[in-house]
Amino acid sequence: MFKKAFECMEMTQKQYLFKIALPIISMGIIFPIIMFLLVPDLITGAFTYVLFLVPVLFIAVVVLYPTTVLGTKQSQIDVNMHYYITHMGVLAASNMARKEVLRQLSINAAYGYLAVETGKIYTLMNDWNFSLAQACRFISKRTPSAIFADFLDRLAHSSEAGEPFEQFIWTEQKVVMNEFDTMYKKSLGQIQMTKEIFVAMMTALIFLTSISLIMPIITGMEPGILMAGSIVTFLGAEGILVFVMKSKSPKDKIWHTLRIETGADRTIRMSFPVSIIGVILLSILLVLAGDLLPITFKIAIAVTPFALTGYLAMKEEELIKRKDDNFSSFVRALGSTAGARGGIIRDSLRNLTYHDFGPLTPDIKELYKRLETRINKIMSWNYFAAGTGSNLIERFGTIFAEGIDKGGKPEQIGEIVGDNFMKIVSLRKLRYSLASSLVGEVYGLTGGIAFTMFLTLAIVKMLVNIFEGTDIPPGMTSILSLGSVMDINFLALLLMSMMVGHSILSAILLRAVDGGSMFNCYIHFVGMVWLSAILGEVSFIVMAGLT
């Protein structure tokens, strides 16, 4: 494993030892020594153990850094393999030489480290006169990805056996896509498992925070400090779980990444400053309103303008998903029609503009108009992808356009792109289904947390009122100052702040799981804050009715 990691870092073990490991470990050893010499009075108690842990931490960084690099490079390869094999199949369909196919793939920056590995194969063949089989086997032993290594071994065997390159790549479409299918479903399974841990952990943390509200009654401790510590613990643990679930989610974006701003992009971008201004204005009005509304509703009303940006992003994202559903049939129809017309794309596209491809139809008409200008075919397809807003259409549309531009067979290219596109859309629907179920669970969990916490606070408020009107027996001094210490309004503010933090993290979690835009999370953020505010007030009303 470490050997492959050093290969990825492009340095030997000796170079890593002297350039990175020794300087970092030396810093870890020198820092505690300097602290002991300069400020010996501070080195007492637990801080002494912390200083002794510094060298251990630095050594751990030195050991783990290569594995982190290896994991990052592996991820860059695995998440692009389905695009890579599709692109290779399209280029092979244009009767391009094997070496030229590898060169074209190696200069595509979208493939990340996969392009680097392909560039190494091309360099071995072009500069060092390796055969394709030799170059593939050489890299397969050093690449961090098992999927790519297996593919290279199969390619090497096929080359030695004399199998035509185009035929091999055609059969590999199913093999690689099946491996991608397995990897994708494995990620979804990990999310499902982590989701259950998330719910269980949040339930346990609710109990901890509830105890922090009741403890001051029993012990006389400062409730504000105790509550603040519990909130930090709650949000910190939740943040770690959100990060874990995000790291396990498939790296599969919904929105395009082109540097082309469409009308929808501009609308969403401009709506955010409007939302910020709305939040500021409402906050000022609510402060001036005084005690007219409870703090729960004040906070909920103040953050409501963020729903504008969230709604616009959610609406556009649903449209992108519908366009993705129609792209496969469009590219198949374009490929087969162009094949029947001798590879002429513009005439075929003109005929398809009269067909109904759902929400994709206006974008197809715009694509035809741009291609008709005959200025730049690739840029026309890029603007088409940006107009759809879809990352999938961006990647596969570019592959289709490049294959046609290189003189490939339109019907074969359309079939490869359409089949692989449809498989990914099918996997995405599984992901959307998982995300939809998670939405219900997160809202239910948020409601449960809010009702439990505010109900506990309402009980504390009731007890404070009871104790304030009761003669306290001697010896129960911890309760004597209860009325002056327990500021219910301040504790309600702390609880609502916790619910706002929880709503932010939960909204980010939902976006991470379904792969959507972070702008879309604002609609869930506002929804969960309002749910918390309503249930908080309901809990106070319930307790008031019981007393």
N, C-alpha and C positions, 0 to 999 in steps of 0.2 A: 504493500500500500504506500509506504513512504517513498519507495523508488519511483512509483508513478507520480506521486505528488511533486517530487523534485523535477521530474520530467516536465510537468505542467508549469512549474515555476522557472523552468529553463536555467537551472543551476545544479551543480553537483552538491553532494553532501558536505564536502569540505568547504565550498563557497558559502553554503547556508550556515555552517558552523561559525565561520569567521566573520561573515558580513552581517548576520542577523542574530544568531543564537547567543554568541559570546557577549556582544554589546548589551543585549537585553538582560541577560542573566547578571552581568556585571552591574548594571543599573539597579537591579533588584537587590543585590547584596550591598552596594555602596549606600543606597538611600537610608536603610535602617542605621548603618554605622554613623552616617552624618547626623541623623536625628539624635542618636545617643550622645554624640560629642557636642552638638550645639545646644540642644534643649533637654538635658538629662532630667530636669525637674518634671517635665511633661510625661516622661516614660514611666507611668505608674499604672497599676491595675490592668484592666482589660486592654488598654492601648498597647501594652507590651506585647501581648499575644498578637495583636493586629500587625505590629511591625515585623514580628517573626513570620507572619503569613505572607508578607510582601514578596520575599524571594521565591516562595512556593508558587505564588500566583504568576510571577514572571516566567518561571520554569514551565508552568502549565501552558502559558501562552506560546512559548517556543515549541512545545511538543504538539499542541493542537493546531497551530497556524497552518502547517502543511496539509493536514487533513481537511481543514476548512477550505483551503484553496482547491484541493482535489474535489471536494463536494460541490463547490461552485462551478468548476469546469464541467463536471459530470452533469450537473443540472442544465447548463447551457447547451450541452449536446442532446440530452434526452428530450428536452422540451421542443427541440427543433427538428427531431428526426422525421416526423411526419411531413413537414414542409420540405425537408431535404430530399426524401425519397421521391416525393411528387415532382419536385424540380428536376431531379436527375432523370426521372422517367420521361418528362416532357422534353428535356434536351436530347435524350437518347432517341426520341421519336423524330427528331429533326435530322437524323443520320450524322450527327456530329461525332468526331473522333473522341475516343475515351479520354485521352489526355486533355483535350479542349473542354470536355464536360467538367472534368475536375478543376480546370483553371477557372471556368465560369463560376462554379460553386465556391471556390476559394476566395473570390473577390466580393462575395455578397456579405456585407457587414451584418445583415439581419440574423445570420446564423451564429454569430458570436464565436465561441471557441471551436465549434464544429467547422467553421470556415478555416480556422487556423490549422486544424488537424488535416483537413483536405488539402490545404496549401502545402503541408509537409509531404503528402503523398505525391503531389504534382512536382515538387522540388526534387524528390528522390528519383522520379522518372525522367524529368527534364534535364537536371544538372548532374546527376550521379548515374544515369543510365540503368536504373533499376527497372525490372519488368513490373507490370501492374501487380502481379501476384506477390513479388518480393516486397514491393513498397507497401502493399496492404498488410502483409503479415508483420512487417517491421513496425508499423504504426499500431496494429491491433494489440501487440504486446505492451504498448506504452500508453494507449489511450485510457482515460479514467472511466469511460462509459462501457459497460458490459454489452449494451444493445449495439453500439457502434462497432465494438470489437467483433461481435458475432457476425455482423453484416460484412465487415472487411474480410473475415475468414471465408465466408461464403463466396464473396466476390473473387478472392484469390483462387479458390478451388474451381470456380466457374471459368475463370480466365485460363487456368492450366488445362482444363478439360476441353477447351475450345468452343464453349457455348457462346453464341452471339451475345454481345453486350446488351443490345436492345431487348432480346428475349429474356435475359437474366433479370434486368431491371423491371420488366413487366411482371414477372412472377414475384419479384421481391416486394411489389406494392402491397400485396395481401399479407406477406410475412411481417413486414415492418409495421404496417397498420394494426395487425393483431397484437404485436408487442406493445404498441402505443396504447391500444385498447386496454390491455392488461395493466399497464402502468397507471393509466388514468383512473380505472376502477379501483385500483389499490389505494390511490390517493383519496378517492371518495370514501373508501372504507375506513381509512385512518381518520378522516374528518368526522365520520359517524361515531367512531370510538372516542375521539377527543371531545366531541359534543356531549357525550354522556358524562365524561369526567368534568366538563365545564359546569353542567347543571348540578352535579353532586357537590362540587366545590363551592358554587355560589350558595347552595342551600346551607352548607356548613358555615359559610361566612355570614349569612343572615343571623344565625344563632349567636355568633361571636359579637356582632354589632348590637344585637338586642340586649345581650348581657351587659355591654358597655353602657347602655342607657339605664339599666336597673341597678348596677353596682354602686353608684353614688348614694342610693337610698340606704344600702346595707353598710357601706364602708365609710361614707362621708368624703370620698375622693372628689377631686375637681372634675365635674362632668364634661366640661368643654374640652379639656386636654385628653381625657379618656376617649371621648367620642371622636375627636380629630385623629387620634392614633388608630382607632378602629377603622375609620374611613380610609386612611392612607393604606392600611393593611388590605382592606377590601378591594380598593381600586388597583393596588399594586399586584395582588394575586390575579385579579381579573385581566389586567393588562398583559401579564405573562401568559395566561391561557389564550388570550386573543392572538398574541404573537405566535404561539405554538400552532394554533389552528391556521393562521395565515401562512406559516412556513410549510404546512402540509398540503395546502390547497394547490391544485394544478396551476401552473404559470400560463394561463390561457386568457388573454385579454379580450374583452368584447369590443372596445372602442379602437378606432384606427390610431396610428402613431405618426402619420404623415404631418409635415410642417405646412399644412394647407388648412386655413381656417374657413369653415363653411358657415352658412347662415345660422345653423343650429348651434355650432360651436360658439359663435359670437353672441348669440342670445343667452346661452347658459353663462358664458364668461361675464357678460354685462349685468346679468341678474344678481351676481354675487355681491358687487358693491351696493346695489340697491337693497339687498337683504341686510347688509351691514348697517346701512344708513337707517333702515327701518328698525333694526334692533336698538340702535343708539337713541332714536327719537322716542320709541316706546319706553325704553328704560328711564329716560328723563321724565316722561309723563307719569310713569308709575311711581317714581321717587317723589314727585310733587303731589301725587294723590294721597300720600301718607298712609294711614291705616284703613283706607277704604276697602282694600282687598287683602286677603291673607297672602303671606309670602309665597306659598305654593303656586297660587294663580299668577302672582306678579312675575315670577320667574318663567312660568309657562307662556304667558302672554309676551314677555320680552323676547323669547327665542323664536316665536312663531314666524316672523318674516323669513327665516331660513327655509321654510317650507316652499317658498317660491322657487328657489334654485333647485331644491330637491325634486319638486314636481316636474319642472322643465326637463331635468336630466332623466327622470324616470320615464317620462313620456317619450323622449328621444330614444332611450335604450330599448323600450318595447318595440319601437319602429325598426331599430337595427336588427333585433331578433327576427322580426317578420321578413326583413330583407334577406337575412341569412337563409331562411327557409326556402326562398325562391331562387337563390343564386345558382344552386346546383342544376335545376331544370333549365335555367337560362343558358348556362355555359355548355350544357349538353346539346341543347337545341342549336346554339351558335356553331358548335363544332361540327355537328352532323350536317347542318345547312351549308356551311362553308365548304365542307368536304364534297358535297354534291355539286357545288358551284366552282370546283377547282381551286379551293383555298382562298377565295376572295371574301374577306371579312366584311368590308364596308357594305357590299350589296346584301349579304346575309343579314347583317345587323339592321339594315334599313327595313327588311321584311319583318324582322322580329319586333320592331317598334310598334307594329300594328297589333301585336299579341298582348295579352294581359298577364303580366308577371307580378300582380299585386302592387305593393308599395315600391317595388323595384322598377316599375315601368317608367316613371319620370327620369330616373337616373340613367336608364338605358337610352332614352331619347337624347339626353344631354351627351352621353358618350358618343352616340352616332354623329351629333352635330360637331363635336370636337374632332373626331376621326375624319370627318368630311373636309375639314380645313387642311388636312395632310401636313400639319406642322411638326408634331411630335407624337408618335403613337404611344410610347411608354408613358409620357406625361398625361396623355388623354385618359389612360387607364388609371393613373394615380389620382386624377381629379374625380374620376368615376368612383373609386374606392373611398376617397374623402367625402364625397357626396352621400354615399351610403352610410358612412360613419363606422363601418365594420372593419375590425382587424382581420378577420378571416377573409373577407373579400379583398382587402388590401394585399394580403400575402398570396392568395390563390389567383387573384386577378392579374397580379404582376407576373406570376409564373406562366399563366395562360398567354398573356401578351408577349412575353419574351419567347416562348416556344413558337408562336405563330410568326414572330418577327425573324426567327432563325430559320424559317422555312419548314417547320414541322408539319405533320399530318393533322389537320384540324379535328377530324373525327376521333382520332386516337388521343390527342391531347385533351379534347373535351371530355372523353370518357374517363381518363386518369384523374383529371382535376375534379370532375363531377362526383365520381365514386368516393374519392378520399375526402372531399368537402362534406359529403353527406354523412360519412362515418363520424367525422368530428362533430357535426351538428347533432347527431344522435347521442354522442357522449355528453355534449353540452346540456342536452335536455335532462339527462340523469342528474347533472350538477344543478340545474335550475330546480329540479324536483326536490333535491336535498336542501337547497337554499330556502325553498318555499316552506318546507316543514320546519326548518330552523327559525324562520320568521315567527311562526306561531309559538314555538317554544320560548323564544327570547321575549316576546311580548307577554306571554304567560308568566315567565320568570320575573320580568320587570314588575308586573302587577302584583305578584306574590311578595316580592321584596318591599315594594312601596307600602302595601297594605299592612304587612307584618311590622315594618319599622315604625310607621306612623301610629299604628294601633298600640304598639309598645309605648310610644311617646305619650299617647292619650292616657294610657294607664298610669304612667309616671305623673302626668299632670293631675290626674284624679287623686293619686296618693299624696301629692304635694298639698293640694287643697284640703285634704282630710287632716294631714298632720299639722297644717298651719292653724287649723281651728281646734286643735286638741292640746291639752296640757301634757307635755312630754315628761315622763317619769325621770327622776335623777339617774344618771349613768348612761343615758342614751344621748350623749352629747353629739354624736355623729349626725343626728337628725335635727338637733336644735337649730342649726344654721341652714337647714335644707331649703327653706323658702327663699332665702336671699341668694343661695348658691345656684339653684335650679332655675335658669332662665329658659323657659319653654320656647319662647319665640326664637331665641338664638339657636337652640337645639333643632328646632324645625328648619331653620336656615341651613344648618350643617347637614341635616338629613336630605334636604332638597338639593344641596350641592353635591352630595354623594349620588343622588339619583341622576343628576345632570351628567356627572362623570361616567356613571354606569351606562347611561343612554348613549353617550359619545362612543364608548368602547364597544357597546353592543351593535351600534350602527356600523362601525368600522368592521366588526366581525362579519356582519351580513354581507357587506360589499366584498370582503376578502373571499368569502366562500363562493359567491356567485360570479366573481370576476368583473363586476361592473365598475362604473365610474365612482370615485369618492364623492362627487357632487350629489350622487343619488342617495348617499347616506343621510343627507339632511332631512329628508322626508320622514325617515324612521326615527331620527334623533328627536324631531319635534313631536312625533306621535308618542314616543315613549315618555318624554317629559310631561306631556299633557296627561297621559295615563297615570303617571306617578302623582301628579298634582290632584287629579280627580279622586283617586283612591285614597290619597292622604287626607283630603277633606272628608271623604266618606267615613274613614276610620274615626275621625274626631266626632262626626255626627252620631255614629253608632255608639260610641262610648258616652256621649252626652245623653243619649236616649236611655242608657242603662242606669244612669245616676240620678 
